[in-house]
């Protein structure tokens, strides 16, 4: 994936996004979102109603949940195994499931009506931190 590159999955409205990252000898800066880079083919996100960061222990599962707004899921630290279920009754892919390995350079744009959940994959003593918008 190139910087802010996106590919749609087999579920319409669910995109895997390569995040922009610039690094040097001090570390790295990752850009989770820039309005000018989203919009086509990706839906525009915002205005922001809520932003969460979860800390999840290794092996712990955050259950499937969905909503009526587009959501962006990205890993701040660690790794996670993401699961996405098309719960839109009128969708031709209703009931279809996609999985994505989430890490610091890969996020997922989850369309309205698609449920998402994840399992923490990290060192046993460090939680995985996931940003949900």
Secondary structure per residue as TSV (DSSP state, phi and psi in degrees):
chain	resnum	aa	ss	phi	psi
A	1	X	-	360.0	140.3
A	2	X	-	-88.0	177.3
A	3	X	T	-60.8	128.6
A	4	X	T	52.8	34.2
A	5	X	-	-81.6	148.2
A	6	X	E	-138.7	144.2
A	7	X	E	-131.8	135.8
A	8	X	E	-79.2	141.1
A	9	X	-	-85.3	-170.6
A	10	X	S	-73.3	-7.9
A	11	X	S	-101.5	113.6
A	12	X	T	-56.5	131.5
A	13	X	T	94.4	-2.2
A	14	X	E	-113.6	116.1
A	15	X	E	-120.2	139.5
A	16	X	E	-95.1	127.5
A	17	X	E	-118.0	125.4
A	18	X	E	-81.5	121.9
A	19	X	-	-89.0	146.9
A	20	X	E	-71.4	127.5
A	21	X	E	-140.3	133.1
A	22	X	E	-124.9	125.2
A	23	X	E	-124.7	156.2
A	24	X	E	-149.9	-167.7
A	25	X	T	-66.8	-12.7
A	26	X	T	-87.8	-19.5
A	27	X	E	141.9	-139.6
A	28	X	E	-147.6	155.6
A	29	X	E	-120.3	126.0
A	30	X	E	-111.4	133.3
A	31	X	E	-100.9	113.7
A	32	X	-	-79.9	-31.9
A	33	X	-	-157.8	137.1
A	34	X	-	-142.1	118.7
A	35	X	G	-51.9	-40.6
A	36	X	G	-67.7	-19.4
A	37	X	G	-94.3	-12.1
A	38	X	S	-105.4	168.3
A	39	X	S	121.8	-45.8
A	40	X	S	-141.0	118.8
A	41	X	S	-84.6	-0.6
A	42	X	S	-82.5	145.4
A	43	X	-	-66.3	149.3
A	44	X	-	-73.0	138.2
A	45	X	-	-98.5	157.1
A	46	X	-	90.1	172.2
A	47	X	S	-64.2	149.7
A	48	X	-	-70.0	126.4
A	49	X	S	-101.6	-26.8
A	50	X	-	-163.2	140.9
A	51	X	-	-133.7	126.5
A	52	X	E	-123.5	149.6
A	53	X	E	-125.4	121.7
A	54	X	E	-99.2	151.0
A	55	X	E	-116.5	120.8
A	56	X	E	-127.0	129.0
A	57	X	-	-71.8	158.3
A	58	X	T	-53.4	128.4
A	59	X	T	85.4	-17.2
A	60	X	-	-70.0	146.6
A	61	X	E	-114.2	131.6
A	62	X	E	-97.6	117.5
A	63	X	E	-65.8	162.9
A	64	X	E	-63.4	131.4
A	65	X	E	-149.0	156.3
A	66	X	-	-142.7	-174.0
A	67	X	-	-169.4	-178.9
A	68	X	S	-99.1	15.6
A	69	X	S	-125.6	153.5
A	70	X	-	-64.6	147.6
A	71	X	E	-136.7	141.7
A	72	X	E	-111.3	132.0
A	73	X	E	-120.3	123.1
A	74	X	E	-142.5	146.8
A	75	X	E	-87.2	129.1
A	76	X	E	-87.5	-43.5
A	77	X	E	-148.8	141.8
A	78	X	S	88.8	-157.2
A	79	X	E	-141.9	156.2
A	80	X	E	-144.2	157.1
A	81	X	E	-106.2	109.5
A	82	X	E	-91.8	141.2
A	83	X	E	-127.1	135.6
A	84	X	E	-133.1	131.0
A	85	X	E	-124.2	126.1
A	86	X	E	-76.1	108.2
A	87	X	-	-106.8	16.3
A	88	X	-	-85.8	110.0
A	89	X	T	-56.3	-29.2
A	90	X	T	-94.5	1.7
A	91	X	-	-77.0	140.4
A	92	X	T	-66.4	-15.8
A	93	X	T	-109.0	22.9
A	94	X	T	-51.7	129.5
A	95	X	T	88.4	-10.1
A	96	X	-	-73.1	145.1
A	97	X	E	-119.4	138.9
A	98	X	E	-124.6	148.6
A	99	X	E	-124.3	147.8
A	100	X	E	-142.1	132.5
A	101	X	E	-77.7	115.7
A	102	X	E	-97.3	132.5
A	103	X	B	-149.3	-173.7
A	104	X	T	-64.1	-17.7
A	105	X	T	-110.4	4.4
A	106	X	E	-129.8	125.0
A	107	X	E	-122.3	178.0
A	108	X	E	-135.1	132.0
A	109	X	E	-96.8	118.0
A	110	X	E	-106.6	116.9
A	111	X	-	-70.5	158.0
A	112	X	T	-54.6	134.5
A	113	X	T	89.1	-5.2
A	114	X	E	-98.4	126.1
A	115	X	E	-82.5	147.8
A	116	X	E	-135.9	149.9
A	117	X	E	-156.6	168.5
A	118	X	E	-156.5	162.1
A	119	X	E	-119.8	132.3
A	120	X	E	-67.8	134.7
A	121	X	E	-129.8	101.5
A	122	X	S	-155.8	177.0
A	123	X	-	-60.2	145.0
A	124	X	T	-57.1	-25.8
A	125	X	T	-98.9	-10.7
A	126	X	S	-113.6	128.5
A	127	X	-	-75.6	158.6
A	128	X	E	-88.3	137.5
A	129	X	E	-109.4	124.3
A	130	X	E	-122.1	129.8
A	131	X	E	-92.0	130.0
A	132	X	E	-123.3	125.2
A	133	X	-	-126.0	360.0
